[in-house]
Amino acid sequence: MKKRKKMITIKSLDEIPRRFKSEDAERKFWETHDLSLKLCEKLYDPVVDREEKRLMKHLKMTDRRR
């Protein structure tokens, strides 16, 4: 059984590197780091979420095979 790595909770956006050397480096970072609930709530924008849901209702799936 694989041993789980301890997660580090990020409480501020300043704790996230602006750039990563590669996608692999970014993947390794996110394997051991997690956003705090408080930070997630700050990032959530109910207005954007509401608008997105409204637009999704109006989109129609199209069949491109015709």
ZAROVEX-599689 format. One record per atom (N, C-alpha, C, O): residue in three letters; z, x, y; atom name; residue number from 0. Coordinates in Angstrom, 1 decimal, always signed. Layout:
// residues N
[ALA,[Z,X,Y],CA,NUM] ...
END
This chain:
// residues 66
[MET,[+0.0,+0.8,-1.2],N,0] [MET,[+0.0,+0.0,+0.0],CA,0] [MET,[+0.0,+0.9,+1.2],C,0] [MET,[+0.7,+1.9,+1.3],O,0] [LYS,[-0.9,+0.5,+2.2],N,1] [LYS,[-1.0,+1.3,+3.4],CA,1] [LYS,[+0.2,+1.0,+4.3],C,1] [LYS,[+0.6,-0.1,+4.5],O,1] [LYS,[+0.7,+2.1,+4.9],N,2] [LYS,[+1.8,+1.9,+5.9],CA,2] [LYS,[+1.3,+1.5,+7.2],C,2] [LYS,[+0.3,+2.1,+7.7],O,2] [ARG,[+1.9,+0.5,+7.8],N,3] [ARG,[+1.5,+0.0,+9.1],CA,3] [ARG,[+2.0,+0.8,+10.2],C,3] [ARG,[+3.1,+1.3,+10.2],O,3] [LYS,[+1.1,+1.1,+11.2],N,4] [LYS,[+1.5,+1.9,+12.4],CA,4] [LYS,[+2.3,+1.0,+13.3],C,4] [LYS,[+2.0,-0.2,+13.4],O,4] [LYS,[+3.2,+1.6,+14.0],N,5] [LYS,[+4.0,+0.9,+15.0],CA,5] [LYS,[+3.2,+0.5,+16.2],C,5] [LYS,[+2.5,+1.4,+16.7],O,5] [MET,[+3.2,-0.7,+16.6],N,6] [MET,[+2.4,-1.1,+17.8],CA,6] [MET,[+3.2,-0.8,+19.1],C,6] [MET,[+4.4,-1.0,+19.2],O,6] [ILE,[+2.4,-0.4,+20.1],N,7] [ILE,[+2.9,-0.1,+21.4],CA,7] [ILE,[+2.5,-1.3,+22.3],C,7] [ILE,[+1.3,-1.6,+22.4],O,7] [THR,[+3.5,-1.9,+22.9],N,8] [THR,[+3.2,-3.1,+23.8],CA,8] [THR,[+2.8,-2.6,+25.2],C,8] [THR,[+3.6,-1.9,+25.8],O,8] [ILE,[+1.7,-3.0,+25.7],N,9] [ILE,[+1.2,-2.7,+27.0],CA,9] [ILE,[+1.7,-3.8,+28.0],C,9] [ILE,[+1.4,-5.0,+27.8],O,9] [LYS,[+2.4,-3.4,+29.0],N,10] [LYS,[+2.9,-4.4,+30.0],CA,10] [LYS,[+2.2,-4.4,+31.3],C,10] [LYS,[+2.5,-5.2,+32.1],O,10] [SER,[+1.3,-3.4,+31.5],N,11] [SER,[+0.5,-3.3,+32.7],CA,11] [SER,[-0.9,-2.8,+32.4],C,11] [SER,[-1.1,-2.0,+31.5],O,11] [LEU,[-1.8,-3.3,+33.2],N,12] [LEU,[-3.2,-2.8,+33.0],CA,12] [LEU,[-3.4,-1.3,+33.3],C,12] [LEU,[-4.3,-0.7,+32.8],O,12] [ASP,[-2.4,-0.8,+34.0],N,13] [ASP,[-2.5,+0.7,+34.3],CA,13] [ASP,[-2.3,+1.5,+33.1],C,13] [ASP,[-2.6,+2.7,+33.1],O,13] [GLU,[-1.7,+0.9,+32.1],N,14] [GLU,[-1.4,+1.7,+30.8],CA,14] [GLU,[-2.7,+1.8,+29.9],C,14] [GLU,[-2.7,+2.6,+29.0],O,14] [ILE,[-3.7,+1.1,+30.3],N,15] [ILE,[-5.0,+1.1,+29.5],CA,15] [ILE,[-5.9,+2.2,+30.1],C,15] [ILE,[-6.2,+2.1,+31.3],O,15] [PRO,[-6.4,+3.1,+29.4],N,16] [PRO,[-7.3,+4.1,+29.9],CA,16] [PRO,[-8.6,+3.4,+30.5],C,16] [PRO,[-9.1,+2.4,+30.0],O,16] [ARG,[-9.0,+3.9,+31.6],N,17] [ARG,[-10.2,+3.3,+32.3],CA,17] [ARG,[-11.5,+3.6,+31.4],C,17] [ARG,[-12.4,+2.8,+31.4],O,17] [ARG,[-11.5,+4.8,+30.8],N,18] [ARG,[-12.7,+5.2,+30.0],CA,18] [ARG,[-12.2,+5.8,+28.7],C,18] [ARG,[-11.2,+6.5,+28.7],O,18] [PHE,[-13.0,+5.6,+27.7],N,19] [PHE,[-12.7,+6.3,+26.4],CA,19] [PHE,[-13.9,+7.2,+26.1],C,19] [PHE,[-15.0,+6.9,+26.5],O,19] [LYS,[-13.6,+8.3,+25.4],N,20] [LYS,[-14.7,+9.2,+25.0],CA,20] [LYS,[-15.7,+8.6,+24.2],C,20] [LYS,[-16.9,+9.0,+24.2],O,20] [SER,[-15.3,+7.7,+23.3],N,21] [SER,[-16.2,+7.1,+22.4],CA,21] [SER,[-15.7,+5.7,+21.9],C,21] [SER,[-14.5,+5.4,+22.2],O,21] [GLU,[-16.5,+5.0,+21.2],N,22] [GLU,[-16.0,+3.7,+20.7],CA,22] [GLU,[-15.0,+3.9,+19.6],C,22] [GLU,[-14.0,+3.1,+19.5],O,22] [ASP,[-15.1,+5.0,+18.9],N,23] [ASP,[-14.1,+5.3,+17.9],CA,23] [ASP,[-12.7,+5.6,+18.5],C,23] [ASP,[-11.7,+5.2,+18.0],O,23] [ALA,[-12.7,+6.3,+19.7],N,24] [ALA,[-11.5,+6.6,+20.4],CA,24] [ALA,[-10.9,+5.3,+20.9],C,24] [ALA,[-9.6,+5.1,+20.8],O,24] [GLU,[-11.7,+4.4,+21.4],N,25] [GLU,[-11.2,+3.1,+21.9],CA,25] [GLU,[-10.6,+2.3,+20.7],C,25] [GLU,[-9.6,+1.6,+20.8],O,25] [ARG,[-11.3,+2.3,+19.6],N,26] [ARG,[-10.9,+1.6,+18.4],CA,26] [ARG,[-9.5,+2.1,+17.9],C,26] [ARG,[-8.6,+1.3,+17.6],O,26] [LYS,[-9.3,+3.4,+17.9],N,27] [LYS,[-8.1,+4.0,+17.5],CA,27] [LYS,[-6.9,+3.6,+18.5],C,27] [LYS,[-5.8,+3.4,+18.1],O,27] [PHE,[-7.3,+3.5,+19.8],N,28] [PHE,[-6.3,+3.1,+20.8],CA,28] [PHE,[-5.8,+1.7,+20.5],C,28] [PHE,[-4.6,+1.4,+20.5],O,28] [TRP,[-6.7,+0.8,+20.3],N,29] [TRP,[-6.4,-0.6,+20.1],CA,29] [TRP,[-5.7,-0.9,+18.7],C,29] [TRP,[-5.1,-2.0,+18.5],O,29] [GLU,[-5.9,+0.0,+17.8],N,30] [GLU,[-5.2,-0.1,+16.5],CA,30] [GLU,[-3.7,+0.0,+16.6],C,30] [GLU,[-2.9,-0.5,+15.8],O,30] [THR,[-3.3,+0.7,+17.7],N,31] [THR,[-1.8,+1.0,+17.9],CA,31] [THR,[-1.3,+0.4,+19.2],C,31] [THR,[-0.1,+0.6,+19.5],O,31] [HIS,[-2.1,-0.3,+19.9],N,32] [HIS,[-1.6,-0.9,+21.2],CA,32] [HIS,[-1.9,-2.4,+21.2],C,32] [HIS,[-2.9,-2.8,+20.6],O,32] [ASP,[-1.0,-3.1,+21.9],N,33] [ASP,[-1.2,-4.6,+22.0],CA,33] [ASP,[-0.8,-5.0,+23.4],C,33] [ASP,[+0.1,-4.4,+24.0],O,33] [LEU,[-1.4,-6.1,+23.9],N,34] [LEU,[-1.0,-6.6,+25.2],CA,34] [LEU,[+0.2,-7.5,+25.1],C,34] [LEU,[+0.4,-8.2,+24.1],O,34] [SER,[+1.1,-7.4,+26.1],N,35] [SER,[+2.3,-8.2,+26.1],CA,35] [SER,[+1.9,-9.6,+26.4],C,35] [SER,[+0.9,-9.9,+27.0],O,35] [LEU,[+2.7,-10.6,+25.9],N,36] [LEU,[+2.4,-12.0,+26.2],CA,36] [LEU,[+2.4,-12.3,+27.7],C,36] [LEU,[+1.5,-13.0,+28.1],O,36] [LYS,[+3.3,-11.7,+28.4],N,37] [LYS,[+3.3,-11.9,+29.9],CA,37] [LYS,[+2.0,-11.4,+30.5],C,37] [LYS,[+1.5,-12.1,+31.4],O,37] [LEU,[+1.5,-10.3,+30.1],N,38] [LEU,[+0.2,-9.7,+30.6],CA,38] [LEU,[-0.9,-10.6,+30.2],C,38] [LEU,[-1.8,-10.9,+31.0],O,38] [CYS,[-0.9,-11.1,+29.0],N,39] [CYS,[-2.0,-12.1,+28.5],CA,39] [CYS,[-2.0,-13.3,+29.4],C,39] [CYS,[-3.1,-13.8,+29.7],O,39] [GLU,[-0.8,-13.8,+29.7],N,40] [GLU,[-0.8,-15.0,+30.5],CA,40] [GLU,[-1.3,-14.8,+31.9],C,40] [GLU,[-1.9,-15.7,+32.5],O,40] [LYS,[-1.0,-13.6,+32.4],N,41] [LYS,[-1.6,-13.2,+33.8],CA,41] [LYS,[-3.1,-13.2,+33.8],C,41] [LYS,[-3.7,-13.5,+34.8],O,41] [LEU,[-3.7,-12.7,+32.6],N,42] [LEU,[-5.1,-12.6,+32.5],CA,42] [LEU,[-5.8,-13.9,+32.3],C,42] [LEU,[-7.0,-14.0,+32.6],O,42] [TYR,[-5.1,-14.9,+31.7],N,43] [TYR,[-5.7,-16.2,+31.4],CA,43] [TYR,[-5.9,-16.9,+32.7],C,43] [TYR,[-5.0,-17.1,+33.5],O,43] [ASP,[-7.1,-17.5,+32.9],N,44] [ASP,[-7.5,-18.3,+34.1],CA,44] [ASP,[-7.8,-19.6,+33.6],C,44] [ASP,[-8.9,-19.8,+33.1],O,44] [PRO,[-7.0,-20.6,+33.8],N,45] [PRO,[-7.3,-22.0,+33.3],CA,45] [PRO,[-8.5,-22.6,+34.0],C,45] [PRO,[-9.2,-23.4,+33.3],O,45] [VAL,[-8.8,-22.2,+35.2],N,46] [VAL,[-10.0,-22.8,+35.9],CA,46] [VAL,[-11.3,-22.3,+35.1],C,46] [VAL,[-12.2,-23.1,+34.9],O,46] [VAL,[-11.3,-21.0,+34.8],N,47] [VAL,[-12.5,-20.5,+34.0],CA,47] [VAL,[-12.6,-21.2,+32.6],C,47] [VAL,[-13.7,-21.5,+32.2],O,47] [ASP,[-11.4,-21.3,+32.0],N,48] [ASP,[-11.4,-21.9,+30.7],CA,48] [ASP,[-11.9,-23.4,+30.7],C,48] [ASP,[-12.7,-23.8,+29.9],O,48] [ARG,[-11.5,-24.1,+31.7],N,49] [ARG,[-11.9,-25.5,+31.9],CA,49] [ARG,[-13.4,-25.6,+32.1],C,49] [ARG,[-14.1,-26.4,+31.6],O,49] [GLU,[-13.9,-24.7,+33.0],N,50] [GLU,[-15.4,-24.7,+33.3],CA,50] [GLU,[-16.2,-24.3,+32.1],C,50] [GLU,[-17.3,-24.9,+31.8],O,50] [GLU,[-15.7,-23.4,+31.3],N,51] [GLU,[-16.4,-22.9,+30.1],CA,51] [GLU,[-16.5,-24.1,+29.1],C,51] [GLU,[-17.5,-24.3,+28.5],O,51] [LYS,[-15.4,-24.8,+28.9],N,52] [LYS,[-15.4,-26.0,+28.0],CA,52] [LYS,[-16.4,-27.1,+28.5],C,52] [LYS,[-17.1,-27.7,+27.7],O,52] [ARG,[-16.4,-27.3,+29.8],N,53] [ARG,[-17.4,-28.3,+30.4],CA,53] [ARG,[-18.8,-27.9,+30.1],C,53] [ARG,[-19.6,-28.7,+29.7],O,53] [LEU,[-19.1,-26.6,+30.3],N,54] [LEU,[-20.5,-26.1,+30.0],CA,54] [LEU,[-20.9,-26.2,+28.6],C,54] [LEU,[-22.0,-26.6,+28.2],O,54] [MET,[-19.9,-25.9,+27.7],N,55] [MET,[-20.2,-25.9,+26.3],CA,55] [MET,[-20.5,-27.4,+25.8],C,55] [MET,[-21.3,-27.5,+24.9],O,55] [LYS,[-20.0,-28.4,+26.4],N,56] [LYS,[-20.3,-29.7,+26.0],CA,56] [LYS,[-21.7,-30.1,+26.4],C,56] [LYS,[-22.3,-30.9,+25.7],O,56] [HIS,[-22.2,-29.5,+27.4],N,57] [HIS,[-23.6,-29.8,+27.9],CA,57] [HIS,[-24.7,-29.0,+27.2],C,57] [HIS,[-25.9,-29.3,+27.3],O,57] [LEU,[-24.3,-27.9,+26.6],N,58] [LEU,[-25.3,-27.1,+25.9],CA,58] [LEU,[-25.7,-27.8,+24.6],C,58] [LEU,[-24.9,-28.5,+23.9],O,58] [LYS,[-27.0,-27.8,+24.3],N,59] [LYS,[-27.5,-28.4,+23.1],CA,59] [LYS,[-28.1,-27.2,+22.2],C,59] [LYS,[-28.7,-26.3,+22.7],O,59] [MET,[-27.8,-27.4,+20.9],N,60] [MET,[-28.4,-26.4,+20.0],CA,60] [MET,[-29.8,-26.7,+19.8],C,60] [MET,[-30.2,-27.8,+19.7],O,60] [THR,[-30.6,-25.7,+19.9],N,61] [THR,[-32.1,-25.9,+19.7],CA,61] [THR,[-32.6,-25.1,+18.5],C,61] [THR,[-32.0,-24.1,+18.1],O,61] [ASP,[-33.5,-25.7,+17.8],N,62] [ASP,[-34.1,-25.1,+16.6],CA,62] [ASP,[-35.4,-24.4,+17.1],C,62] [ASP,[-36.3,-25.0,+17.5],O,62] [ARG,[-35.3,-23.1,+17.0],N,63] [ARG,[-36.5,-22.2,+17.5],CA,63] [ARG,[-37.5,-22.1,+16.4],C,63] [ARG,[-38.6,-21.4,+16.7],O,63] [ARG,[-37.3,-22.7,+15.2],N,64] [ARG,[-38.3,-22.5,+14.2],CA,64] [ARG,[-39.6,-23.4,+14.4],C,64] [ARG,[-40.6,-23.2,+13.8],O,64] [ARG,[-39.5,-24.3,+15.3],N,65] [ARG,[-40.6,-25.2,+15.5],CA,65] [ARG,[-41.7,-24.6,+16.3],C,65] [ARG,[-42.7,-25.2,+16.6],O,65] 
END
